[in-house]
Amino acid sequence: MAKHSELTMLPCGGYDFSVYPTIVDVGGGHGSLLASILAATPHSQGVLYDIPASCRRAKDLVERDVADRVRIEAGSFFDSVPAVRRI
C-alpha cells in the first residue's frame, strides 16, 4: 500500500489547480490533501472544512508552510458548507 504522503500528492501531479483562486476541501480531515494542493499552487487560497475534532488536528497545514493561505472552518456538511466567491 502507498504511504499516506504519496497518496496526498497524487492529485497535484495530474490536475492543474492553479486556475482556482480558492480551493475548498469539504471533509478535509487533517488537511494533508489541501496542504499538498496548495504547496503546488502558491497563488491559491484554501478552506479546510470538517468536524471540529478534525480541524483541531489540522497541523499538516502548518508544517507545510501553507497555513497563512488557509481558513479552517469547523462544521458539518450535512448542515452547510463554507461560502466562497464563485469564479
Helices and strands as residue ranges (DSSP letters): H 4-14, G 17-19, E 22-26, H 32-40, E 45-50, H 52-56, H 59-63, G 67-69, E 70-74
